[in-house]
């Protein structure tokens, strides 16, 4: 486990409904909805919060220092706070920062708030204009990347397309049980296979949506956590890895060992915590999955298994909500993608599963240990390892 001064637990989570448009609230009001929900969940008030960590995709939106005018939304007046923006990983990095602030002994109770609201600014404007549309079409930008999908089909055959469609149907079934999910439509394999191509072999229904939404997590030091919550969820460890030379001949590869960032991050965190077989030692994964093919490819990395293992697992239904290793029972990013909050939602959903408070989307097996991941630009991966038991 991580060598921290103090152990840290999640004592409260809250999120808004995620949707394509939120004309009834502004950014401040939407954030306030998530903060109120988290405070209610923890049975705390604003006066109990020592510090705030705030984040969204401000770099791409072109609206900066949102934390300054959101103060009334998250109750940050005359309190210390920091703003963090790391692209798609923002939801994961704000949580990592909040955990470190508590673990260090600087603060006892810290609130992490991630959000995205596209009416006030469009984060995808910056993402899709980053690359040349002709010369860099092979990589494109953001989540629309077909390179891995094409490679999987080349390696494992055309049947991969149907497995990706089956995965998307499984995710839709999960999301239908989640009252906070953006996309809650019923899908069939035929629906996915007939949806239009965005860039071969990626189809429209393989992709994550653009969502509005906010998520708030309250972290507390061990001496406070037991008093606050009857069911604290403990942070065992977190780690991150990313590719600094993002565009070039080695794009998406960590040059020193030819590993993807997802694999490097998983290997580090498992080694520190004595995890030799993730399938047996971890009960559930909430993965940041921008599209169905990356979900399949990255699942192998996070499980530290040979390429193609995920294809067999999905085909057998092993990653379904009632399977031996549930993945994204919330619907994941394929169902809801409020970018600055997407990584935070993964942690919140994993915590709810450990607590047994996930409602209709609760998995059928007992969840004692879970992993939540975040993903973003420079192929950055952030992982959190959570446990029902104090580490």
N, C-alpha and C positions, 0 to 999 in steps of 0.2 A: 504494500500500500504506500501511498504518498507519505513522506516524512514532514508532516505539518505540526505546528505548535499546538493546535487544537483540532479536534474532530468537528466536522460541520454536517448539519442535517438540513433537509428541506422541511419547512414547517407549514408552508402555505403556497398554494398555486391558484392562479386565476387566469382565465382567457376569455376573449370575446368570441362571438360567432364570427367565422371567417367567411367573407363573401366578396363578390366582384366590385360592388359599389356600396358606399356607406354615406349617402348624402344627408342622413339624419344627424350625423355627428361630425365634428372636426377632429383633428389629430389629438388635441388636448382631451376632448371628451371621450374619445375612443380609448385612450390610455387610461383614463380615469375608471372606465368600466372594468378593465382587467385588474387594476390596482385594488378597487373596492372588492372584487371577487376574491383576490388573494388574501386581503386583510380579513375578510369574513371567514374564509377557509381556515386561517390561522387563529381566529378569534383575537386579533390584535387591532390596535388603532395606530394612526400615523405617528403619534408621539413615541411609540415603541420602536420605530425604525430609526436606526442610527446613520444610515448611509444609503445612497441610491446610485445604481449604475444603469445608464440609459443608452439605448442603441437602436439604429436603423440604417438604411442604405443612403445616407445623406449625400455621399460623394457622387452617386449617380443621379440623384434627384435634383441636385443643385439648390436645395434648401438647407442651409447650414445652421448649426447651433440650435437645433430644435429643442434641446433640453432646456434652453433658456426660457422659451415661451410655453413649455409644457409643465413648468413648475407647479402651477395650480392643479394640474391633472394628476401628478403623482405625489403631491405634498412635500415638495423639496425645498420650500421656502426656509432660508437660514439653516439649511442642512448641507453637509458635504456631499458632493456628487461628482461623478465623472461621466463623460460621453465617450463611447467606443463605436467605431465604424470599421468593420473588416469585411465588407461585402456580404456574401451569402452566409459566411460563418458568424456574422454578428451575434445571432442568438446564442451560439455556443460560447463565444469569447466573453460576452457580458456576464454569463453565468460563471465561467472560469475565473474572471476578475472578482466577482462577488464572493466566490468561495475563498479565493486567496486573501481577500480583505478580512474575512472572518477568521480563517485559519491562522493568519499572522498574529492575531490578537489586537489588530487596529480597531475593529468594531465587533460588537456582539451580534447585531441583527442587520443584515443588508438586503435590500430589495433590488432585484434585477428586472428591468423592464425593456422588452423588445417589441417593436411594432413596425407596421408598414401601412400607409394609406395613400393610394395612388391618385385620388382626385386632386390632391394638393400638389402632386408632382409625380412623374412617371419614371420609376427606377429603371425600366427596361430601355428607356431612351439612351441612357449612358451605356448600357450593356451592348445593345445591338449596333450602336455606332462606333464601338471600340475597334472593330476589325474592318479591313478592306473587304467589301462584299464579293470581289472577284478573286483576288490573290489568296485571301484567307478563308475562302468558303469551306475548305476542308475542316477547319477548326470552328468557324463561325464564332459564336460567343454565348456566354451564359449557359443555359441548359440545353440549347439546341445544338447538340454535337453528335454526329452520326458515326464517328470513327470507330468507337468501341462496339457499337451495334453491328456494323459491317464486319468487323473482325470476328465477332462471336458467330455470325452466320457462316463466315468462311471456315472457322475452326470446327464448328459442331453441326453444320448443315442447316437446311432451310426450315427444319422443324423448330428451330429456335424462335421463329416468328410466332408460331402458335403458342409456345410456352410463354412468351412475352405477353401475348394477348390473354392467356389464362391468368397470369399474374395480375394484369390490369383489372380483370373481372373480380379476382379475389380482393384486391384493394378497394374496389367499388363496394363490395359487400361489407367490408369493414367500415368504410366511411358512412354507409347508410345507417349504421348503429351509433354514429358519433354526432350528437346534436350541434357540435361546434364546427363540423367539417363544411367546407365550401361546396365541393362537388359530392352530391349524395345521390347521383343517378344510378339506375339499374342498368347494367351493361351485360352484353353477351360477347362471346369470342368473335362472333360474326360482326358485331358492331365495331369492335376494335380493328379487325382485319380489313374492314371496308372503309374506315375513316381515312380522310385524304392524307397524302404524304406531305410532310414539311420538308424533309430532306432524307432521301432513301437511306436506310429502311425505317426511319422514324416517322410515325404517323401522328396525326393530331391527338388521338386518344392515348398515345404513349406518354404524353407530356404533362407536366404539372401546370396548374392554372396561375394566373396573376390574382392574388388575393389581398384584401384588406384584413387587418386584424392586429390584436395586441395580446401579449402574454406576459404575466408577471409571476416571478418565483421569489419567495422569501426564504433566505438562508439564515440559520442561527447557530451559534456556538453550542457545544455539547451541554454546557451547564445551563443554558437557557432552553435548549430544544426539548428536553424531557418535561419541562414545566409548561411549555407552550402546547405541545402536540402529544396526543395519545399514540399517534402512529408516525413518528418522524422517519423520514427516508434518508439514510446516511450516504454521504459522498465518500466513496472509497478512494477514488483517484480520478484525475483527468489528464489529458495530454493533447498535443497538436503536432501536425507535420504539414509542410507545404513545399511547393516547387517554386523557387525564387526566379529561375529563368523561364518564365511562363511560356513564351512563344519562341520556338526554335527547334532544332533537330531533336532535342530531348524533351520536347513538350510532354507534360503529364508524367514524366519519369524522374525519380530521385536518382541523380547520376551516380552517387557513391555506391549504391547497391542494386540499381536497376529495379527498384520496387516502387509501386504506386504509394501515394501518401496514405491512403486508407490502410494498406497493409503495414506500412511502417508504424503508424499510430497504434494500430491494434497490437502489433508485436511488442512494442515498448510497454504498453499498459498491461498486457497479459504477463509479460516477464516479471514486472515489478510485483504483481499480485498472485503469482503462482498459478496462473491459469494455463494449463497445458492442453485442455480440450474444451474450447468455448461451447461446443454443442451440448456438453454434459454439465459444465460449470456455470453457464449463463442460461437464464430461463427465457429471456425475451430481448428483442432488439427493436428500438425505435430509430430507424435510419432516415437520414436526409436523402431522399431519392428523387432527383430532378426529372428523370424519365425511367421507363420500365426496363430498358436495357442496362442502364447504369445500376439500377436496383439489383439486377441479376449478377452483373460483373462484380460489384462492390461487396455483395453478400459473401462471395468466395473470399475476398480479402479480409473482411471483418471476422470471418470464421476461421481464417488461416487454413483454408482447404484448397485442394487442387481446382484449377479452372474447370468449370462445368458442373461442380457439385451442386450449385444453386439450381441449375436446370432440373436435375433429378429431384431435388427437394420440392420445387414448385409443382412439378409434374405429379408427385405423389401426395400433394396437399400438406406437406410437413410444415410449411411456413404459414399456414392458415391460422385463424384465430383459435381453432380447436386442435391445431397440429402439435407436433412434438417441440417445435421451435417457432413460436409465433413471431412474425416480423410485421411491424406497423399495423397493429390492430386498430389504431386510430384512423387509418387511411393514409398516414404519412404525408409527405410533400406532394405526392401525386394527387391528393385530394384537397390540400390546402397549402398555399404558399405565400403567406405574408412575410416576405423575405427577411426583414430584420428580426422577425419573431419566430421564424421557422425552426431554428435550432433550439430556441427556448421551449417551444411547444413540444419538441421531441423529449426533452428532459422532464417537462411537466407531465406528459402522458406516461412516460416510464414510471414516474413517481406514483401516479394514480394507480397504475397496475400493481405496483408493489404494495400499496396501501389496500388494494381491493376495492377502490372507490371509482372505478372506471365505468360503472353503470352497465348499459347493454353491451358495450364494447369490451368489457372485462373478459380476459381469456379464460379458458376452462381449467388450465393448470394453475397451481400455486406459483406465484412469482416471488422469489427471494432475492434474485440478483438480476439486474438489467443493464443494458448498455444503450446510451443515446448518442447520436452523432450529428455533426453539422458539417456543411460543405460550402465552399465558396471559391472566389477568384484565386489565381495561382494554384489551383487544385489543392486548396487548403482543407485539411480534415481536422476536426476537433472531436474528441471522444470523452464521454463521462461514464464512469462505472458507479452504479448505485446499488445499495443493499438494504434489505429490511433489518439486518443486524448491524449493530455498531461495530466498525472494523477495529 
